[in-house]
């Protein structure tokens, strides 16, 4: 009995020692610094088969060649617990179906979960079609090139993972962003396609006799995520600017616009080697473009304004990079994806009747007397009435990289929404990416809906008028969740 008690005592002591050792080991593991790794890659996805329709407009705009290359550019981060990928693709706006196909392909080869991948489109209006399963042979062929290239960019970036450090900062470039929605002087507002008067007009021209004031703000900041390897050499730069495409490439040629030209210039700014990858994502630019409505610019040759904006953006990104006080090699990663269901907008019975009346007009002279784009938007009205689905489920993402937050929104998002997210974010630095994981039309605020204008018209805007409030609230909740994690060990 005495021996048994001694044995029991010994077992108890050994168990206590083991428990203490395990606890101490776990504590040491928890205190062990995060070893951040990162990799980056760029894959050429320039179309090789032509002609291709450039889908950024109301009528066919055919391209016979590519002026400059198109890419899928990826950066992958891993902190030992979370692996995530961020990709920028030179495209007007790839659909969720295309992006999901690429994500699945990349996940099978890398093991990265698809809900830990963000893919955003730049929104170049001189890009090829991206969502065509049926149609012309070149367009169908390009969809396969796009999907494969997107997946390959993630696979290559993942294969290139190495010890790394990350930092972020921003710097303003206010002189190249302009709100394109304007209040006009009394009596100067034309009828919209529905035969009604809006309070504001998109791209109203530059006449001082017409212009009153812009209807919203701009976000002037270029925000950069800088990635360095363990020897502090530049590995990647992920930038973000709330500016629509610039446009005016050579006629009949595809172009990646200023996003592609920025990526070409940045290696010289940061002295990156051939493995360095720079990318520019589109921010909240739904109501922002590059037209200075109160100033007349000198004429530009094709592609010249793209080069000018890209050069200024590259210089500004360099200035932002200089502001980074420290690159963290122990930055914690986190990513939350959330599906949010929104209601589709439906036209009223009166709007349907008015649309049918417009579509019944067949005489060319009578059609010419209709408001501009009247029949286009009449067709949009009927399509909205006949849509089988009542709701649209969209994908939101929030990412944490150390003390930086990134929000991904699958809309052409108004600048004031991005500014609000930055202002209310619990993180000291927040980047907001538009056209992330899909493209579902414009996202105005309820206040901008009341003003009307192109971005609010039924057909251009597809979802309920308070959608921006719903999505902003969801993203702020997601950011709060990410903020509960420690910044770094």
C-alpha positions in Angstrom: 0.0 0.0 0.0 2.8 2.3 0.9 4.6 1.5 -2.4 1.3 2.1 -4.3 1.0 5.5 -2.6 4.6 6.3 -3.6 3.9 5.3 -7.1 0.8 7.4 -7.2 2.7 10.3 -5.8 5.4 9.8 -8.4 2.9 9.6 -11.2 1.3 12.8 -10.0 4.6 14.6 -9.8 5.6 13.4 -13.3 2.3 14.6 -14.6 2.7 17.9 -13.0 6.2 18.3 -14.4 5.0 17.3 -17.9 2.1 19.7 -17.7 4.4 22.5 -16.6 6.9 21.7 -19.4 4.1 21.7 -22.0 2.7 24.9 -20.6 6.1 26.5 -20.7 6.7 25.2 -24.2 3.3 26.6 -25.4 4.1 29.9 -23.7 7.5 30.0 -25.4 5.9 29.1 -28.7 3.3 31.9 -28.3 6.1 34.4 -27.5 8.2 33.2 -30.4 8.3 36.0 -33.0 6.3 35.6 -36.2 8.5 34.7 -39.1 6.8 36.5 -42.0 7.4 35.2 -45.5 6.3 36.7 -48.8 6.6 36.0 -52.5 5.6 37.9 -55.6 5.1 37.1 -59.3 3.9 38.7 -62.5 2.4 36.6 -65.4 2.0 38.0 -68.9 -1.7 37.6 -70.0 -1.5 39.8 -73.1 -4.0 38.6 -75.7 -2.5 37.0 -78.8 -5.7 36.4 -80.9 -7.6 39.3 -82.4 -9.9 41.1 -83.1 -11.3 41.7 -79.6 -14.1 43.9 -78.4 -13.1 46.4 -75.6 -16.2 46.2 -73.5 -15.9 49.6 -71.7 -18.7 51.5 -73.5 -22.2 51.4 -75.0 -21.1 50.4 -78.5 -18.6 48.0 -80.1 -15.0 49.1 -79.8 -12.7 46.7 -81.6 -9.0 46.2 -81.0 -6.7 44.7 -83.5 -3.5 44.5 -81.3 -2.1 45.3 -77.9 -0.2 48.6 -77.4 1.4 47.4 -74.1 1.4 44.2 -72.1 -1.3 42.9 -69.7 -0.4 41.1 -66.5 -1.7 39.3 -63.5 0.4 40.4 -60.6 0.4 38.6 -57.2 1.9 38.8 -53.8 1.5 36.0 -51.2 2.1 36.4 -47.5 2.5 33.7 -44.9 3.1 34.1 -41.1 3.2 30.4 -40.2 -0.5 30.4 -39.4 -2.3 32.3 -42.2 -1.4 32.3 -45.9 -3.1 34.9 -48.1 -2.8 36.1 -51.7 -3.5 39.5 -53.2 -3.7 39.8 -57.0 -4.1 42.7 -59.4 -5.2 41.9 -62.9 -5.3 44.3 -65.9 -9.0 44.0 -66.8 -12.1 46.1 -67.0 -13.7 43.9 -64.4 -13.5 40.2 -64.3 -16.7 38.4 -63.1 -16.9 36.4 -59.8 -17.3 33.2 -61.9 -13.9 33.8 -63.7 -12.1 34.7 -60.5 -13.6 31.8 -58.6 -12.4 29.4 -61.3 -8.9 30.8 -61.1 -8.9 30.7 -57.3 -9.9 27.0 -57.3 -7.2 26.2 -59.8 -4.6 28.0 -57.6 -5.9 26.4 -54.4 -5.3 22.9 -55.8 -1.7 23.7 -56.5 -0.8 25.7 -53.4 -3.1 24.7 -50.6 -4.1 28.3 -50.0 -7.8 28.5 -49.2 -9.9 30.3 -51.7 -11.3 32.6 -49.0 -7.8 33.8 -48.4 -7.4 35.1 -52.0 -8.3 38.6 -53.1 -8.2 39.3 -56.9 -9.0 42.8 -58.0 -9.4 44.3 -61.5 -7.8 47.6 -62.5 -10.7 48.7 -64.6 -8.8 49.7 -67.7 -11.4 50.6 -70.3 -9.1 49.6 -73.1 -8.9 46.0 -71.9 -10.1 42.8 -73.6 -13.3 40.9 -72.7 -12.8 38.7 -69.7 -16.1 36.8 -69.1 -16.9 35.3 -72.5 -17.6 31.6 -72.6 -19.5 32.0 -75.9 -18.9 34.4 -78.7 -15.9 35.1 -81.0 -13.1 32.6 -81.0 -10.5 35.2 -79.8 -12.7 36.2 -76.9 -13.4 32.6 -75.8 -9.7 31.8 -76.1 -8.8 34.8 -74.0 -11.0 33.8 -71.1 -8.9 30.6 -70.8 -5.6 32.6 -70.9 -7.0 34.9 -68.2 -8.0 32.2 -65.8 -4.8 30.2 -66.2 -2.7 33.4 -65.8 -4.4 34.4 -62.7 -3.9 31.0 -61.1 -0.3 30.9 -62.3 0.5 34.2 -60.7 -0.6 32.9 -57.3 1.2 29.6 -57.8 4.5 31.3 -58.7 4.2 33.9 -55.9 3.6 31.0 -53.4 6.6 29.1 -54.7 8.7 32.2 -54.2 7.9 32.6 -50.5 11.0 33.7 -48.5 11.7 35.6 -45.2 10.3 39.1 -45.6 9.3 42.3 -43.9 6.4 44.6 -44.7 5.5 48.2 -44.2 2.8 50.7 -45.4 2.3 54.4 -45.8 0.5 56.9 -48.0 1.2 60.2 -49.8 -1.2 62.5 -51.6 -1.4 63.0 -55.4 -4.3 65.4 -55.4 -3.7 67.0 -58.8 -4.7 64.0 -60.9 -8.1 63.1 -59.3 -11.3 65.0 -60.0 -14.9 64.3 -58.9 -16.8 63.8 -62.2 -20.3 64.5 -60.8 -21.3 68.2 -60.9 -24.1 70.5 -60.0 -24.9 72.7 -62.9 -26.1 76.2 -63.0 -29.8 76.8 -63.2 -31.4 75.8 -66.5 -28.3 73.9 -67.7 -29.3 70.3 -66.7 -30.3 68.1 -69.7 -32.9 65.4 -69.4 -31.6 62.0 -68.3 -32.4 58.9 -70.4 -35.7 58.4 -68.6 -36.9 61.9 -69.5 -36.4 63.2 -66.0 -34.1 65.9 -64.5 -31.2 64.9 -62.2 -29.6 67.3 -59.8 -26.1 66.4 -60.9 -24.4 65.3 -64.1 -21.5 63.1 -64.8 -18.8 64.5 -67.1 -20.6 67.8 -67.8 -18.0 69.3 -70.0 -15.8 72.3 -69.2 -17.9 75.3 -69.9 -17.8 77.9 -67.1 -21.4 78.9 -68.1 -22.6 75.4 -67.2 -20.5 74.3 -64.2 -21.4 75.1 -60.6 -19.6 72.8 -58.2 -18.5 69.1 -57.7 -21.1 66.9 -56.0 -18.6 65.0 -53.9 -15.0 64.7 -52.6 -11.9 63.0 -53.9 -9.4 60.7 -52.1 -6.0 62.0 -53.0 -3.8 59.4 -51.3 -1.7 56.7 -52.9 -1.3 54.0 -50.3 1.5 51.5 -50.7 2.3 48.1 -49.1 6.0 47.6 -49.3 7.6 44.1 -49.1 11.3 43.6 -48.6 13.3 40.4 -48.4 15.5 39.5 -45.4 18.3 41.6 -46.8 16.0 44.6 -47.0 15.9 44.5 -50.8 12.6 45.4 -52.5 10.5 42.3 -53.2 7.1 43.8 -54.1 5.0 47.0 -53.9 1.2 46.9 -53.8 -0.2 50.4 -54.5 -3.7 51.8 -54.4 -5.1 55.0 -55.9 -8.7 56.2 -56.2 -8.6 57.1 -59.8 -10.6 55.6 -62.7 -8.7 54.7 -65.9 -7.0 57.6 -67.8 -7.8 56.4 -71.3 -6.8 57.7 -74.8 -4.4 54.9 -75.9 -3.8 54.6 -79.6 -7.0 53.8 -81.5 -7.8 50.2 -82.0 -5.2 49.0 -79.5 -5.5 47.4 -76.1 -3.8 49.1 -73.1 -3.4 48.3 -69.4 -3.6 52.1 -68.9 -1.7 53.9 -66.1 -1.9 50.8 -63.9 0.4 48.9 -66.2 2.7 51.8 -66.9 3.0 52.5 -63.1 4.1 48.9 -62.7 6.7 49.3 -65.4 8.2 52.4 -63.8 8.3 51.4 -60.1 11.4 49.1 -60.3 13.5 52.1 -61.3 12.1 54.2 -58.4 12.9 51.6 -55.8 15.9 50.0 -57.5 14.2 46.7 -57.7 15.8 43.8 -59.6 14.2 41.6 -62.2 12.3 39.7 -59.5 10.7 42.8 -58.0 7.0 43.1 -58.7 5.0 46.3 -58.5 1.2 46.6 -59.0 -1.4 49.4 -58.8 -4.9 48.6 -57.7 -8.0 50.7 -58.2 -9.4 52.3 -55.1 -12.7 53.9 -54.5 -13.0 55.7 -57.9 -16.6 55.2 -58.9 -17.1 59.0 -59.2 -13.5 60.0 -59.8 -11.7 60.5 -63.1 -8.7 62.4 -64.6 -10.6 65.3 -66.3 -9.9 68.7 -64.7 -13.3 70.2 -65.5 -12.3 73.8 -64.7 -9.0 73.7 -66.6 -8.3 73.1 -70.3 -5.3 70.9 -70.9 -3.1 71.2 -74.0 -3.7 68.4 -76.6 -2.0 65.1 -75.8 -0.8 62.5 -78.2 -2.2 58.9 -77.7 -1.0 57.3 -74.5 0.7 60.5 -73.3 -1.7 61.3 -70.5 -1.4 57.7 -69.3 2.4 58.2 -69.1 2.0 61.5 -67.3 -0.3 60.1 -64.6 1.8 56.9 -64.2 5.0 58.9 -63.8 3.4 61.1 -61.1 1.9 58.1 -59.4 5.3 56.3 -59.4 6.9 59.4 -57.9 4.2 59.7 -55.2 4.5 56.0 -54.4 8.2 56.5 -53.9 7.5 59.4 -51.5 5.0 57.2 -49.6 7.6 54.5 -49.4 10.1 56.9 -47.9 7.6 57.6 -45.0 7.7 54.0 -43.9 9.7 54.1 -40.6 10.0 50.3 -40.2 9.4 47.2 -42.1 8.0 44.4 -39.8 9.2 40.9 -40.1 6.9 39.8 -37.3 3.6 41.2 -38.8 0.6 39.1 -38.0 -1.8 38.2 -40.8 -5.5 37.9 -40.8 -8.3 37.7 -43.3 -12.1 37.6 -43.1 -14.4 36.9 -46.0 -18.1 37.5 -45.7 -21.0 36.9 -48.1 -23.6 39.7 -48.0 -27.0 39.4 -49.7 -28.4 42.6 -51.3 -31.7 43.2 -53.0 -31.8 43.9 -56.7 -33.5 47.1 -57.7 -36.9 46.7 -59.4 -38.6 49.3 -61.7 -42.1 50.5 -60.8 -45.1 49.8 -63.1 -44.9 53.4 -64.3 -41.2 53.1 -65.2 -41.9 49.8 -67.1 -44.7 51.5 -69.1 -42.4 54.4 -69.9 -39.6 52.1 -71.0 -42.0 50.2 -73.3 -43.1 53.4 -74.9 -39.5 54.4 -75.6 -38.7 51.0 -77.1 -41.8 51.2 -79.3 -40.3 54.2 -81.1 -38.9 53.0 -84.5 -38.7 56.1 -86.7 -35.0 57.3 -86.9 -36.0 60.9 -86.6 -38.2 60.2 -83.6 -35.4 58.2 -81.9 -33.0 61.1 -82.5 -35.4 63.4 -80.5 -35.4 61.1 -77.5 -33.0 61.9 -74.6 -29.5 60.5 -75.1 -29.2 56.8 -74.4 -33.0 56.6 -73.9 -33.4 53.2 -75.6 -30.3 51.7 -73.9 -31.7 52.5 -70.5 -35.2 51.5 -71.5 -33.8 48.0 -72.3 -32.0 48.1 -68.9 -35.3 48.9 -67.2 -37.1 45.9 -68.8 -34.2 43.6 -68.1 -34.4 44.6 -64.4 -38.1 43.9 -64.4 -37.7 40.5 -65.9 -34.7 39.4 -63.8 -35.5 36.1 -62.2 -33.5 36.6 -59.1 -34.6 39.0 -56.3 -31.2 39.2 -54.6 -27.5 39.3 -55.3 -24.9 37.8 -52.9 -21.6 39.7 -53.0 -18.3 38.9 -51.5 -16.6 41.3 -49.0 -13.0 40.8 -47.7 -11.0 42.4 -44.9 -7.3 41.7 -44.6 -4.9 42.5 -41.8 -1.1 42.8 -42.4 0.5 43.9 -39.2 -1.0 47.4 -38.4 -2.4 47.8 -42.0 -6.0 46.9 -43.0 -7.2 46.2 -46.5 -10.9 46.2 -47.5 -12.1 44.6 -50.8 -15.4 45.7 -52.3 -16.8 44.2 -55.6 -18.2 47.5 -57.0 -17.1 50.7 -58.6 -17.2 52.4 -55.2 -17.7 56.1 -54.6 -14.8 58.0 -53.0 -16.7 59.1 -50.0 -17.3 55.4 -49.0 -13.6 54.8 -49.0 -12.9 57.9 -47.1 -15.5 56.9 -44.4 -13.9 53.4 -44.1 -10.5 54.9 -43.6 -11.8 57.4 -41.1 -13.7 54.9 -39.0 -11.2 52.0 -39.3 -9.6 50.8 -36.0 -6.3 50.5 -37.9 -3.8 53.4 -38.3 -3.6 52.7 -42.0 -6.4 51.4 -44.2 -6.5 50.6 -47.9 -9.8 50.3 -49.7 -9.8 48.3 -53.0 -12.7 48.5 -55.5 -13.6 45.9 -58.1 -12.3 43.2 -55.7 -13.5 39.7 -56.5 -16.0 40.8 -59.1 -17.8 43.7 -60.6 -21.5 44.4 -59.8 -21.9 48.0 -61.1 -21.6 51.3 -59.3 -21.9 51.8 -55.5 -23.2 55.3 -54.7 -24.2 56.4 -51.2 -27.9 57.0 -50.4 -27.2 60.8 -50.6 -25.8 60.5 -54.1 -28.7 58.4 -55.1 -31.0 61.3 -54.3 -29.0 63.5 -56.5 -29.3 61.2 -59.5 -26.8 61.0 -62.4 -25.3 58.3 -64.5 -23.9 56.2 -61.6 -27.3 56.0 -60.0 -29.5 55.1 -63.0 -31.3 51.8 -63.0 -29.1 49.5 -65.0 -25.8 51.2 -64.2 -26.6 50.7 -60.5 -28.2 47.3 -59.8 -28.7 46.9 -56.1 -30.7 48.6 -53.3 -30.1 52.2 -52.7 -28.8 51.7 -49.1 -26.3 49.0 -50.2 -23.3 51.2 -49.4 -24.5 51.6 -45.8 -24.9 47.8 -45.4 -21.5 47.0 -46.9 -19.7 49.7 -44.9 -21.2 48.4 -41.6 -20.2 44.9 -42.5 -16.6 45.9 -43.3 -16.3 47.9 -40.1 -17.4 44.8 -38.1 -14.9 42.7 -40.0 -12.1 45.2 -39.3 -13.0 45.2 -35.6 -12.7 41.4 -35.6 -9.2 41.6 -37.2 -8.2 44.3 -34.8 -8.8 42.0 -31.8 -5.7 40.0 -32.9 -2.3 41.2 -31.5 -0.4 43.4 -33.9 2.7 41.2 -33.7 4.4 38.9 -31.2 
